[in-house]
Amino acid sequence: MSAEEFTYDPYAFSIFEGVDVDNHIIAIYSLEVEPGRDFLKIAEGLASEATTGTWIKVPTETSEIRKKYQAKVLGTYEIPSEGYQRVMIAVAHPIENFGPSMPMSMVLAGIAGNLFSVTAARVKLTDVFLPKNLVKEFKGPKFGIPGLRNMLNIHDRPLVGAILKPKTGMSPKEVAEVCYKAALGGADLIKDDEMQSDPSYCPRIERLHAVMEALDKAQEETGKKCLYALNITDRSDKMLEIAEKAVEEGANCLLINYITSGYENLRMVAEDPSVSVPLLAHPTMARALVRPENMGITYHTVKKLVRLCGADITILSSAYGKMYQPIREYFWSVHALRDPLYGIKSTLPALSGGVYPGLATQHVKDVGIDIMMIAGGGVLGHPMGVTAGVKAMVAAVEAAAKGIPLVEAAKTSQELKVAIDTWGVYEKPKEYIFKPK
């Protein structure tokens, strides 16, 4: 019998042990399938559409091609539900299809491309298991968490960052003044907002010069280094040139909006040897991909890929702030950024989005000290001013790292006391899996 005579395409299915895991991405998808539809056929169609197939068999799609280059369904796992059939499927994608340099643009075209357009199901890319032979083509972060800590000489607490606000409208002089005040308070990093790149009223290089002069002045007074993440997001054909120019002009950290500009632009800058400073990757627009419950891509998958592409730091919304962020996404995203990954350095999660000092203890309890707490309003909006706002955040993370209750720490920090009086201390309700009677 030919493959076309079988009910299910024999080239589209395999057990896990039947594929070379070093040369396949194993992608996990969750599907909502219309009632009555055969989800095995839908899974078969997804594997085909992602690689060799189309809606009908064509003469050039030979058995030899399908055997070697077609993705394969490794398992289908039905979840009992009413209405739509809910199914998890595992699919092995041959990495040879992506090309020798493994461009992330092509990897995503394969594992997260046309399959979202299937008419009979809603599809979400839930997770990816990356093979060594793909990962080895990526350099990952230049510095990683240990490198950042060594650079800043901060080893025993979460790092503290400040976000420039308002997002738009300030002049270079006004930006530099905010940075000076934040650095005096002990900020480890100050970043441009994702919307602040190179507007006519605040040109990028002029802003850089003003800020670095302000940070040098603050360091002379405090003895402490502070990074400034300059937003270099721009046209793809200009970004590497902009990055190199910024470093030549004294930049000590760069920011890239990696979703809107593309993973490969981040990777291009990160892997260039002339860019000798940390990179902060901002996920603006990511929610369009990750927020739908039954479509798109999970956030921890997005974060695993940004680590591969070279981010030393990436923004991650707190599960307790102003942004939509389910705790499961926040928890697994931190693991995707920090857990061992075939020798790729770790990426620092910068928790943001309505963050304030009263969240420090909860963050440390959840995911430890290898994080940054980075805030705009939560430091700039402090009743005693910007410098006090940063001091309050530093006092909070120091106390949290030592296991000291924030209310207790506030007895020796007026700045923290005022922050607590203003915004409070977050305490997550205790949950019991097995609760004694």
C-alpha positions in Angstrom: 0.0 0.0 0.0 1.1 3.6 -0.7 1.1 6.1 2.1 -1.9 7.8 0.5 -4.0 4.6 1.0 -3.6 4.6 4.8 -6.2 6.3 7.0 -3.3 8.1 8.7 -0.1 9.1 7.0 2.6 6.7 8.2 5.2 9.4 7.7 3.5 11.8 10.0 3.6 9.7 13.2 6.3 8.2 15.4 7.1 7.3 19.0 9.6 9.5 20.8 12.3 6.8 20.6 11.8 6.7 16.8 13.3 10.2 16.2 16.8 11.6 16.6 16.2 14.0 19.5 19.5 15.7 19.0 18.3 16.9 15.6 14.6 17.7 16.2 12.8 20.4 18.2 10.1 18.7 20.2 7.2 21.2 20.3 4.2 20.7 22.6 0.9 22.2 21.4 -2.5 22.5 23.1 -5.5 22.2 20.7 -9.1 23.0 21.0 -10.7 20.8 18.3 -14.2 21.2 17.0 -16.6 18.5 18.4 -16.7 15.4 16.2 -13.5 16.1 14.4 -10.7 13.5 14.2 -7.9 15.1 16.2 -5.4 12.5 14.8 -6.1 13.8 11.3 -5.7 17.4 12.6 -2.4 16.6 14.3 -1.3 14.9 11.1 -2.2 18.0 9.1 -0.3 20.3 11.5 2.9 18.2 11.1 2.5 18.2 7.4 1.7 21.9 7.0 4.7 22.9 9.2 7.1 21.1 6.9 6.5 19.4 3.6 2.8 19.4 2.9 -0.1 21.4 1.7 -3.8 20.8 1.5 -3.4 18.1 -1.1 -0.6 15.7 -2.1 1.5 17.1 -4.9 3.8 14.9 -7.1 7.0 16.6 -5.8 6.3 15.7 -2.2 7.9 12.2 -2.5 8.0 9.5 0.1 11.7 10.1 0.5 11.2 13.8 1.2 8.4 13.1 3.7 10.4 10.4 5.5 13.4 12.7 6.1 12.0 16.3 6.3 8.4 16.0 7.5 7.6 16.8 11.1 6.2 13.9 13.1 3.5 13.6 15.7 5.0 11.8 18.7 1.8 11.6 20.8 -1.7 12.9 21.3 -3.1 13.3 24.8 -6.8 14.0 25.2 -7.9 16.1 28.2 -11.6 15.4 29.2 -13.7 18.4 28.6 -17.2 19.5 27.5 -17.8 21.1 24.2 -14.5 21.4 22.3 -12.1 18.4 22.4 -9.0 19.5 24.3 -5.8 17.7 23.2 -2.1 18.1 23.8 0.2 16.9 21.0 3.9 16.5 20.7 5.5 17.2 17.4 9.2 16.6 16.3 10.5 19.3 13.8 13.7 18.4 11.9 16.2 21.2 12.5 17.8 20.5 9.1 14.9 22.4 7.6 16.0 25.6 9.3 19.4 26.0 7.7 22.9 25.7 9.3 22.9 29.0 11.2 19.5 28.2 12.8 18.0 31.6 12.2 15.3 32.2 14.8 13.0 33.7 12.1 13.0 30.3 10.4 12.7 28.3 13.6 9.6 30.2 14.4 8.3 29.9 10.9 8.4 26.1 11.4 7.2 25.6 15.0 4.9 28.6 15.2 3.9 29.5 11.6 0.9 28.4 9.5 -0.3 25.9 12.0 -2.1 28.8 13.8 -4.3 29.2 10.7 -5.8 25.7 10.8 -9.6 26.0 10.5 -10.7 23.0 12.6 -8.8 23.8 15.9 -7.4 26.6 18.0 -3.7 26.0 18.6 -1.2 27.2 21.2 2.5 26.4 21.3 2.9 25.4 24.9 6.5 24.5 25.2 9.6 23.6 23.2 12.4 21.1 24.0 15.5 22.4 22.2 18.2 19.9 20.9 21.9 20.4 21.5 22.6 20.6 17.8 20.3 23.7 17.5 21.5 25.4 20.8 25.1 25.1 19.8 24.6 27.6 17.0 23.6 30.3 19.5 26.0 32.2 21.7 23.4 33.4 24.2 24.1 36.2 26.7 27.6 37.7 26.8 27.5 38.3 30.5 24.6 36.4 32.1 23.7 36.8 35.7 27.1 36.1 37.2 28.7 38.6 34.8 26.2 41.3 35.7 26.8 40.8 39.4 30.5 41.0 38.9 30.2 44.1 36.8 28.1 45.8 39.5 29.8 44.1 42.5 26.3 43.1 43.9 26.2 39.5 44.9 23.8 39.0 47.8 20.5 40.6 46.9 18.2 41.3 43.9 19.3 44.1 41.6 17.3 47.3 41.6 16.3 49.2 38.5 14.5 52.4 37.6 12.4 53.1 34.5 12.4 56.6 33.0 9.0 58.2 33.1 7.1 59.8 31.4 7.6 57.4 28.5 7.9 60.2 26.0 8.4 64.0 26.0 11.5 64.6 28.1 14.6 66.4 26.9 18.1 64.9 27.3 18.7 67.3 30.2 15.5 66.2 32.0 16.3 62.5 31.4 19.8 63.0 32.8 18.4 64.7 35.9 16.2 61.8 36.7 19.1 59.3 36.1 21.3 61.3 38.5 18.8 61.2 41.3 18.1 57.5 40.8 21.8 56.7 40.8 22.3 58.7 44.0 19.7 56.4 45.6 21.7 53.3 44.6 20.1 52.1 41.4 22.0 49.3 39.7 20.4 50.1 36.3 18.2 52.8 34.8 16.5 52.1 31.5 14.9 54.0 28.7 11.2 53.3 28.3 10.4 51.0 25.4 8.9 54.1 23.7 12.0 56.2 24.1 14.4 55.6 21.2 15.5 58.5 19.0 12.8 61.2 18.9 13.7 64.7 17.6 13.2 66.3 21.1 15.5 63.7 22.8 18.1 62.5 20.3 19.6 59.2 21.3 23.3 60.1 21.3 22.7 63.5 22.9 20.7 61.7 25.6 23.4 59.1 26.1 26.1 61.8 26.6 23.9 63.7 29.1 23.0 60.6 31.1 26.5 59.1 31.3 27.8 62.5 32.5 25.2 62.4 35.2 26.0 58.8 36.2 29.7 59.6 36.3 28.9 62.5 38.7 26.7 60.2 40.8 29.4 57.5 40.9 32.0 60.1 42.1 29.7 60.9 45.0 28.6 57.3 45.9 31.4 55.1 44.6 28.8 52.9 43.0 28.4 52.0 39.3 25.0 52.2 37.6 24.1 50.9 34.1 22.0 52.9 31.7 20.1 50.8 29.1 19.9 53.0 26.0 17.1 52.1 23.6 18.6 51.4 20.2 15.5 49.9 18.6 15.4 51.2 15.1 15.4 50.0 11.4 16.9 46.5 11.0 19.6 47.8 8.7 20.7 50.4 11.2 20.7 48.7 14.5 24.1 47.2 14.6 25.7 50.4 13.4 23.7 52.3 16.2 24.8 49.7 18.8 28.5 50.1 17.8 28.2 53.9 17.8 26.5 53.9 21.2 29.3 51.8 22.7 32.0 54.0 21.2 30.2 57.0 22.7 30.3 55.5 26.2 27.1 53.4 26.5 27.4 50.7 29.2 24.1 48.8 28.4 21.7 48.7 25.5 18.0 48.0 25.2 16.2 46.4 22.2 12.4 45.8 21.8 12.9 42.3 20.6 9.3 41.4 19.6 8.7 44.4 17.5 12.2 44.4 15.9 12.6 40.6 15.8 14.7 38.0 17.6 17.3 38.0 14.9 18.0 41.7 15.3 18.7 41.0 19.0 20.9 38.1 18.1 22.8 40.1 15.6 23.7 42.8 18.1 24.3 40.2 20.9 26.7 38.1 18.9 28.8 41.0 17.5 32.1 41.1 19.3 32.3 44.9 19.1 29.2 45.2 21.3 30.9 44.7 24.6 28.0 45.7 27.0 25.0 43.9 28.4 21.7 43.8 26.4 18.3 44.3 28.0 15.5 42.8 25.9 12.1 44.4 26.2 9.0 42.4 25.3 6.6 45.1 24.3 3.8 43.6 22.1 4.5 40.1 23.5 1.0 40.0 25.0 -0.5 39.9 21.5 1.3 36.5 21.1 1.0 35.1 24.6 -2.2 36.4 26.3 -4.9 34.3 24.5 -5.6 31.2 26.5 -6.2 29.0 23.4 -4.0 30.6 20.7 -0.5 31.8 20.3 2.7 31.0 22.3 3.3 30.6 26.0 5.4 33.3 27.7 8.1 30.9 29.0 8.7 29.7 25.4 9.1 33.3 24.3 11.6 33.8 27.2 13.6 30.7 26.4 14.1 31.9 22.9 15.1 35.4 23.9 17.8 33.9 26.2 19.1 31.9 23.2 19.3 35.1 21.2 21.6 36.8 23.7 19.6 38.9 26.2 21.5 39.5 29.5 18.4 41.0 31.0 14.8 40.8 30.0 11.7 42.5 31.3 9.1 40.1 32.9 5.9 41.4 34.4 5.4 40.7 38.1 2.6 38.4 38.9 1.5 41.0 41.5 1.7 44.2 39.6 -0.4 46.2 37.2 0.0 44.0 34.1 -1.8 40.8 33.1 0.6 38.0 34.3 -0.7 34.6 35.5 1.6 33.3 38.2 2.3 30.1 36.2 3.8 32.3 33.3 5.9 34.3 35.7 7.2 31.2 37.5 8.1 29.1 34.4 9.5 32.2 32.6 12.0 32.6 35.4 13.0 28.9 35.1 13.3 29.3 31.3 15.7 32.2 31.8 17.9 30.8 34.6 17.9 27.0 34.5 20.8 25.1 32.8 20.5 25.2 29.0 23.4 23.3 27.4 26.0 25.8 28.7 24.0 29.0 27.5 24.4 31.7 30.2 21.5 32.7 32.3 19.3 35.8 31.6 18.3 38.1 34.5 14.5 38.4 34.9 13.7 42.1 35.6 10.3 42.1 37.3 8.3 45.1 36.4 4.8 46.5 35.8 3.5 48.2 38.9 6.3 47.0 41.1 6.9 48.7 44.4 9.1 48.0 47.5 6.3 46.1 49.3 6.6 43.3 46.7 10.3 42.4 47.5 9.6 39.7 50.0 7.1 37.9 47.9 9.3 38.0 44.8 12.3 36.6 46.7 10.1 33.8 48.3 8.8 32.9 44.8 12.0 32.9 42.8 15.0 33.8 44.9 17.5 36.7 44.7 18.7 36.3 41.1 16.2 38.8 39.8 15.9 42.6 39.3 13.1 44.6 40.7 12.7 47.5 38.3 10.1 50.2 38.7 8.9 53.5 37.2 6.1 54.8 39.4 7.2 52.6 42.3 10.4 54.6 42.7 9.8 57.9 40.8 6.5 58.3 42.5 7.8 58.0 46.0 6.5 60.9 48.2 10.1 61.9 49.2 11.4 61.9 45.6 13.3 59.8 43.2 16.4 59.2 45.3 14.3 58.2 48.2 12.3 55.9 46.0 15.3 54.0 44.9 16.7 53.9 48.5 13.4 52.4 49.6 13.6 49.7 46.9 17.2 48.9 47.8 16.3 48.6 51.5 13.4 46.3 50.6 15.4 43.9 48.5 18.3 43.8 51.1 15.8 42.9 53.8 14.0 40.4 51.7 17.3 38.7 50.8 18.1 38.4 54.5 14.7 37.2 55.5 14.0 40.3 57.5 10.3 41.4 57.4 9.9 44.7 55.5 8.0 46.3 58.4 11.0 45.5 60.6 13.5 46.9 58.1 11.5 50.1 57.8 12.4 50.9 61.4 15.9 51.8 60.1 14.9 53.2 56.7 12.6 56.2 56.6 12.4 55.9 52.8 11.1 52.3 53.1 8.7 53.3 55.9 7.2 56.0 53.7 6.9 53.6 50.8 5.1 51.0 53.0 2.8 53.7 54.4 2.0 54.7 50.8 1.7 51.3 49.0 1.7 48.7 51.7 3.4 45.2 51.8 2.0 42.5 49.6 1.3 39.2 51.4 0.2 36.2 49.3 -2.5 34.1 50.9 -1.1 30.8 52.1 -2.3 27.8 50.2 -2.6 24.2 51.4 -2.5 21.1 49.3 -2.9 18.8 52.3 -4.3 20.7 55.2 -4.5 19.0 58.6 -7.9 19.1 60.3 
